[in-house]
């Protein structure tokens, strides 16, 4: 699928993204410049060719007619294959005007982008990307071959259809922002410091193109060609160099008892500058007694991106960290808390929540109590709603979050065929295409190994069913990934960023 879109860093160390030169503007599409990208609108042609082209060869058709033919292909995969036919077709399809027309028709057909999940090893959870269980295999092979890696890279973050990979799981140093659909990638400059363990997050400020569900006929599609992305690394501070680093204090106190605060070292890579920035952030410790807390205690968690915020939640001690990587780069005088840690006091469950995921523009949290057999699904909100539903108030820095119980489902099958008592759930994936459905990786045979079953659950009816049995999983840390209408190009870094 890579074709003309394949991107490989040059041997000199600079990143290079090959692009076809823009072709003629198809007359059936209007394009308007906006502040950050393009706004694309569809316009119908005034008249269609009739008998004049009935007996013509397809290569003799005018650009406007070819655009209308290509735009009606079912997916980007079909379109990308046409780019390999001729230079003219490749130029035509690579033009932003064609892209806008194609996206417009996809939206009019109510085609929803499909979401699936991949784990750290690049294995797909639901096999929606490809029949193979390893859809990132071709990308991994290219990275290993070109950069001389000793082993296949690991996935450490995703945002829509972009994937953040690293050459190693520990002592992380070499990162790559990739798109597995186009086999494009761009290597990042090395971070300022390498340590054994870090929490990693990956986020963009805007999607590549807007897809509003409440659009009106004739609404324009906006391309955010200059979208910004951030790669964030959280690590425990070094006692020896804390005084030499910039400290951002977002607390409400002027006199600080250090025992009441939690401190993290944060390294942030910005796509628009092509550089890493290192700071130290403090946040109010609030309700916790874990003064010896370290980030390594959260080794099983993955970074979750939602509405320009990154979240990490630990498997133990109910620790949640929220960080705004776009605000933290601006000023230490910001009034909004950018990083805080708290302990969740859950009023309706005795055991801690085990899962956090982005869903429909928000954040959901999930916990399965294998003793009672109940699965609790909660929503994380920044504003308290005026109703009588149970919630937990989370205080940190200058604002509060609210955890609201959305649904509680009893999962234990009375026949003990699907999920029996005392069965542990290893992973949960919320289906972005169906709000009533979630999938679970379950050790139904209590083998405590890598062979698991995949269970589908309807959280409204409580119905559970096994869809895949006895499948081997090499890792249970999953990241959401989108099968888009049109792939996101990897970001262009500042000139010379890689060589630095």
C-alpha positions in Angstrom: 0.0 0.0 0.0 3.0 2.2 0.4 3.6 2.8 -3.3 4.5 6.4 -4.0 3.7 7.4 -0.5 6.5 5.4 1.1 8.7 7.5 3.4 12.1 6.5 4.5 14.7 8.7 6.3 17.7 9.5 4.2 21.0 7.9 5.2 22.3 11.3 6.2 19.8 11.3 9.0 17.3 13.8 7.6 13.6 12.8 7.3 12.1 12.7 3.9 8.5 12.3 2.9 7.9 11.7 -0.8 4.9 13.5 -2.3 3.6 13.8 -5.7 3.4 17.2 -7.3 -0.1 18.6 -7.3 -2.1 18.2 -10.5 -4.7 20.2 -12.2 -7.6 21.4 -10.0 -10.6 19.2 -10.7 -13.5 21.5 -11.8 -16.0 19.6 -9.6 -14.4 20.7 -6.3 -14.0 24.0 -4.6 -11.1 24.7 -2.2 -10.9 27.5 0.3 -7.8 28.5 2.2 -8.2 28.6 6.0 -5.8 29.6 8.8 -4.5 26.1 9.5 -5.0 24.0 6.4 -7.6 23.8 3.8 -11.4 23.9 3.7 -12.8 21.7 1.0 -16.3 21.8 -0.4 -18.0 19.7 -3.0 -19.7 21.2 -6.0 -21.5 19.4 -8.7 -20.4 19.8 -12.3 -22.8 21.8 -14.5 -23.1 19.0 -17.1 -21.8 15.5 -17.7 -20.2 14.2 -20.8 -22.7 12.1 -22.8 -22.1 10.1 -26.0 -18.8 11.9 -26.6 -17.0 9.6 -24.2 -19.1 6.5 -24.6 -16.5 4.7 -26.7 -13.4 6.5 -25.3 -10.5 4.7 -23.6 -10.4 5.4 -19.9 -6.9 7.0 -20.3 -8.6 9.6 -22.6 -11.1 10.7 -20.1 -10.7 14.3 -18.7 -9.5 14.9 -15.2 -12.9 16.0 -13.9 -14.5 12.7 -15.0 -11.7 10.6 -13.6 -12.0 12.4 -10.2 -15.7 11.4 -10.1 -14.9 7.8 -10.9 -12.0 7.5 -8.3 -14.0 9.2 -5.6 -16.6 6.5 -5.8 -14.2 3.7 -5.0 -15.1 2.2 -1.6 -11.9 2.9 0.4 -8.5 4.6 0.4 -6.9 1.2 -0.2 -8.7 0.9 -3.6 -7.8 4.5 -4.5 -4.1 4.0 -3.6 -3.8 1.1 -5.9 -5.0 3.3 -8.8 -2.0 5.6 -8.1 0.3 2.9 -9.3 -1.3 2.7 -12.8 0.2 5.9 -14.3 1.9 9.1 -13.3 -1.1 11.1 -14.4 -3.4 9.1 -12.1 -1.0 9.4 -9.2 -0.8 13.2 -9.6 -4.6 13.5 -9.8 -5.2 11.3 -6.8 -2.5 13.0 -4.7 -4.0 16.5 -5.2 -5.8 17.9 -2.1 -8.8 18.8 -4.2 -9.4 15.1 -5.0 -8.9 14.3 -1.3 -11.6 16.7 -0.3 -14.1 15.3 -2.9 -13.4 11.8 -1.7 -13.9 12.6 1.9 -17.1 14.5 1.1 -18.6 11.5 -0.5 -17.5 9.2 2.2 -19.2 11.4 4.7 -22.4 11.6 2.6 -22.5 7.8 2.6 -22.5 7.8 6.4 -19.4 5.6 6.3 -17.9 5.6 9.9 -14.2 5.1 10.3 -13.5 1.7 11.8 -11.6 1.5 15.1 -9.7 -1.5 16.3 -6.8 -2.0 18.7 -3.2 -3.2 18.6 -0.9 -4.2 21.4 2.7 -3.3 22.1 3.9 -6.1 19.7 1.7 -4.8 16.9 -0.8 -7.6 17.2 -4.4 -6.6 16.3 -7.2 -7.4 18.8 -10.2 -7.8 16.4 -8.5 -8.3 13.0 -10.3 -5.4 11.4 -7.2 -3.9 9.7 -6.2 -7.1 7.8 -6.8 -10.8 7.9 -3.4 -11.2 9.5 -3.1 -10.8 13.2 0.0 -8.7 12.7 -0.9 -5.8 10.4 2.2 -3.7 11.4 4.5 -6.5 10.2 5.5 -4.7 6.9 6.1 -1.4 8.7 8.2 -3.1 11.4 10.3 -4.9 8.7 11.0 -1.6 6.9 12.1 0.1 10.2 14.4 -2.8 11.1 15.9 -2.9 7.6 16.5 0.8 7.1 17.6 1.8 10.6 19.5 -1.4 11.4 17.4 -2.3 14.5 18.4 -5.4 16.4 14.8 -6.3 16.9 11.3 -5.3 15.9 10.2 -2.0 17.4 7.4 -1.8 20.0 4.2 0.3 20.0 4.2 2.9 22.8 1.3 5.2 21.7 -1.3 5.9 19.0 -3.5 8.8 17.9 -6.1 8.1 15.3 -4.2 6.2 12.5 -0.7 7.4 13.6 1.5 5.0 15.6 4.4 5.9 17.9 7.0 3.2 17.9 10.3 2.8 19.8 13.3 0.6 19.0 13.2 -0.9 22.5 10.8 -1.5 25.4 13.2 -0.4 28.1 15.9 2.3 28.0 13.9 3.9 25.3 15.9 6.2 23.0 14.9 5.9 19.3 11.3 6.9 18.5 9.4 6.9 15.2 6.0 8.4 14.3 4.5 6.1 11.7 1.5 5.5 9.6 1.1 1.8 8.9 -1.4 2.3 6.0 1.1 4.3 3.9 4.2 2.8 5.4 5.4 6.3 6.2 7.5 7.2 9.2 9.7 10.0 10.5 12.4 9.3 13.1 12.6 11.7 16.1 15.8 13.1 17.5 16.9 11.3 20.7 15.5 12.6 24.0 17.8 14.5 26.3 18.1 11.7 28.8 17.6 7.9 28.8 16.4 6.0 31.8 15.2 2.4 32.4 11.5 3.2 32.7 9.3 6.0 31.4 5.6 6.6 30.9 5.0 7.6 27.3 2.1 9.5 25.7 1.3 10.6 22.1 -1.2 13.2 21.1 -2.1 15.6 18.3 -4.0 18.9 18.8 -6.3 18.3 15.9 -7.3 15.4 13.6 -6.0 15.6 10.0 -9.5 16.3 8.8 -12.7 17.2 10.6 -15.6 14.7 10.8 -18.5 16.4 12.6 -21.5 14.2 13.1 -23.9 17.2 13.1 -22.7 18.5 9.7 -25.2 20.0 7.2 -25.4 19.3 3.5 -22.8 21.4 1.7 -20.6 21.8 4.8 -16.9 22.0 4.0 -14.3 19.4 4.9 -11.4 21.1 6.6 -7.9 19.6 6.3 -5.7 20.5 9.3 -2.5 20.2 7.3 -0.4 21.9 10.0 -1.6 19.8 12.9 0.8 19.7 15.9 1.8 16.6 17.8 3.5 15.9 21.1 5.4 13.0 22.4 5.5 13.0 26.2 7.9 11.1 28.5 7.2 11.0 32.3 9.9 9.8 34.6 10.8 10.0 38.3 13.1 13.0 39.0 16.8 12.7 39.8 17.6 14.1 43.2 21.0 15.3 42.0 19.8 17.6 39.2 16.4 18.9 40.4 17.9 22.3 41.2 19.3 22.7 37.7 16.0 22.1 35.9 13.1 24.5 35.3 10.3 23.8 37.8 6.7 24.6 36.9 4.5 24.9 40.0 0.8 24.7 39.3 -0.4 24.4 42.9 -2.5 26.9 44.8 0.0 27.3 47.6 2.8 29.7 48.1 4.4 28.0 51.1 5.0 24.4 50.0 5.7 21.3 52.2 7.5 19.0 49.7 6.0 16.0 51.4 2.6 17.2 50.2 3.6 17.3 46.6 4.3 14.8 43.8 7.1 15.7 41.4 7.7 14.3 37.9 10.3 15.0 35.3 8.6 15.6 31.9 10.2 15.6 28.5 8.1 16.8 25.6 8.8 16.6 21.9 7.1 19.2 19.7 6.6 18.5 16.0 6.7 22.2 15.0 10.1 22.8 16.6 11.5 19.3 16.1 13.1 19.5 19.6 12.6 18.1 23.1 12.0 20.3 26.1 12.6 19.1 29.6 10.9 20.4 32.7 9.8 19.3 36.1 6.1 19.5 37.2 4.6 19.4 40.6 1.1 18.6 41.6 -0.8 18.4 44.9 -0.5 15.0 46.4 -4.0 15.3 48.0 -5.6 12.0 49.2 -2.8 9.5 49.4 -0.4 8.1 51.8 2.0 6.6 49.2 4.9 8.9 49.8 7.3 6.4 48.2 5.3 6.3 45.0 7.3 5.9 41.8 6.1 5.9 38.2 7.4 2.3 37.7 4.4 1.2 39.8 2.4 2.2 36.8 4.3 0.0 34.4 1.2 -1.7 33.0 -0.7 1.4 32.0 -0.8 3.1 28.6 -1.2 6.8 27.8 -4.7 7.8 26.7 -5.3 10.9 24.6 -8.6 12.8 24.7 -9.4 16.5 24.0 -5.7 17.6 24.1 -5.2 15.9 27.4 -3.1 12.8 28.2 -4.1 10.4 31.0 -2.2 7.6 32.7 -3.8 5.4 35.4 -2.0 2.9 37.5 -3.1 -0.7 38.1 -2.4 -0.3 41.8 -3.2 2.4 44.4 -5.8 4.1 42.1 -3.4 6.7 40.7 -4.5 8.9 37.9 -2.2 11.5 36.1 -3.6 14.1 33.8 -1.4 16.4 31.7 -1.9 19.0 29.0 1.3 18.9 26.9 0.2 21.9 24.8 -0.3 24.1 27.9 2.9 23.0 29.7 5.0 24.4 26.9 3.7 27.9 27.1 4.2 29.5 30.5 4.7 28.7 34.2 2.1 31.3 35.0 -0.8 29.3 33.5 -3.8 29.1 35.9 -4.9 25.8 34.6 -3.5 22.7 36.4 -1.5 20.8 33.8 -0.5 17.8 35.8 -2.0 16.4 39.0 -2.1 13.1 40.8 -4.8 11.8 43.1 -6.1 8.7 44.7 -9.6 7.6 43.6 -11.9 6.8 46.5 -14.4 4.7 44.7 -17.7 4.7 46.6 -19.4 1.9 44.7 -16.6 -0.6 44.3 -14.1 -2.0 46.8 -11.4 -2.8 44.2 -9.6 -0.3 42.1 -10.5 0.5 38.5 -8.2 -1.4 36.1 -8.7 0.3 32.7 -8.9 3.7 31.2 -9.8 4.5 27.5 -10.8 7.4 25.3 -14.3 7.1 23.9 -16.4 9.4 21.8 -14.5 12.5 22.8 -14.4 11.6 26.5 -12.6 9.2 28.9 -14.1 6.0 30.3 -12.8 4.0 33.2 -13.5 0.3 33.8 -13.1 -2.2 36.6 -14.0 -5.8 36.9 -14.5 -7.2 40.4 -14.0 -11.0 39.9 -15.3 -11.7 43.5 -18.7 -10.2 42.9 -18.7 -10.7 39.1 -19.7 -7.0 38.4 -18.1 -4.9 35.7 -18.3 -1.1 36.5 -18.1 1.4 33.6 -17.5 5.0 34.6 -17.1 8.3 32.8 -14.5 11.0 33.7 -15.8 14.5 33.5 -14.4 18.0 34.3 -17.7 19.5 35.3 -20.2 18.2 37.8 -23.6 17.4 36.6 -26.7 18.3 38.6 -28.3 14.9 39.1 -28.5 12.2 41.8 -26.2 9.7 40.2 -23.3 8.6 42.3 -19.9 10.1 41.5 -16.5 10.6 43.1 -14.9 14.0 43.3 -11.2 14.1 42.4 -9.3 17.1 43.5 -5.9 18.1 42.1 -4.3 21.5 41.7 -6.8 24.2 40.6 -9.7 22.1 39.4 -11.6 18.9 40.0 -12.6 15.9 38.0 -15.7 13.8 38.5 -16.0 10.1 38.0 -19.6 9.2 37.2 -20.9 5.6 37.2 -22.4 4.9 33.7 -23.2 1.3 33.9 -22.8 -1.8 36.1 -23.1 -5.2 34.5 -23.2 -8.6 36.0 -21.0 -10.8 33.8 -20.9 -14.2 35.5 -22.7 -16.7 33.2 -24.9 -18.9 35.3 -24.1 -21.8 33.1 -20.4 -21.1 33.7 -19.7 -21.6 30.0 -18.5 -18.1 29.1 -17.3 -16.3 32.3 -17.4 -18.2 35.5 -16.8 -17.0 39.0 -13.2 -15.9 40.0 -12.2 -15.4 36.4 -9.9 -12.5 35.7 -10.2 -10.1 32.8 -6.8 -9.2 31.3 -7.8 -6.4 29.0 -10.8 -4.4 27.9 -11.5 -2.6 24.5 -14.5 -0.3 24.0 -15.9 -0.6 20.5 -15.9 2.9 19.1 -18.4 1.9 16.4 -21.0 0.6 18.9 -21.3 2.3 22.3 -23.2 -0.7 23.8 -20.4 -3.2 23.0 -17.0 -3.9 24.6 -14.5 -6.7 24.2 -12.5 -8.5 26.9 -9.5 -10.7 27.0 -10.4 -13.4 29.5 -8.4 -16.3 31.0 -11.5 -18.6 31.1 -9.4 -21.8 31.7 -7.4 -20.2 34.5 -4.1 -21.2 32.9 -2.4 -18.0 33.8 -0.5 -18.1 30.4 -0.7 -16.3 27.1 -3.6 -18.4 25.7 -6.8 -16.4 26.2 -10.4 -16.1 24.9 -11.9 -12.9 23.4 -15.4 -12.2 24.9 -17.9 -9.7 23.5 -20.3 -8.0 26.0 -23.4 -5.9 25.5 -23.3 -3.5 28.4 -27.1 -2.8 28.0 -28.4 -6.3 28.1 -25.5 -7.9 29.9 -25.2 -10.6 27.2 -21.8 -12.1 26.8 -20.5 -14.4 24.0 -17.1 -15.9 23.1 -16.0 -14.8 19.6 -12.4 -16.1 19.6 -11.1 -19.0 21.7 -7.6 -20.2 22.7 -5.8 -17.3 21.0 -2.2 -16.5 22.0 -1.5 -12.9 23.1 2.1 -11.8 23.5 1.1 -8.6 25.3 -2.1 -7.3 27.0 -1.4 -3.6 26.7 -3.6 -2.4 23.8 -3.8 0.9 22.0 -6.8 2.1 19.9 -6.1 2.7 16.2 -8.4 4.0 13.4 -8.9 2.7 9.9 -9.5 6.2 8.4 -11.2 7.4 5.2 -7.9 9.0 4.3 -4.6 8.4 6.1 -2.9 11.1 8.1 0.5 12.1 6.7 3.3 11.8 9.2 4.4 15.3 10.5 7.1 17.2 8.8 9.8 18.1 11.3 11.8 21.3 11.4 14.8 21.2 9.0 17.8 19.6 10.6 15.8 18.2 13.6 16.9 14.7 13.0 20.6 15.5 12.5 20.6 17.2 15.9 
